[in-house]
Amino acid sequence: MKKRHFVSLISTIKDSLSAHKNADWSDRKVIEIVAENITNKFAKYIKEQEDLERIGKTQEEFMIPPN
């Protein structure tokens, strides 16, 4: 796994935990839902990266330059 993938995973984890900061973490179901959410988001990111690599492009090539 490339460093940028780890950076994306860390960002996904932080965003998800922040979004669920008021959740009842003593409830096992909450933990399962958040873990599944993080896993699904990262799996989608990896799939997108693999698709870009397959066509020889990077995510940066598809970004809109700032005004």
Long-range contacts (C-beta under 8 A, 24 or more apart in sequence): 5-45, 5-46, 5-49, 8-42, 8-45, 9-42, 12-38, 12-41, 12-42, 12-45, 13-38, 16-41
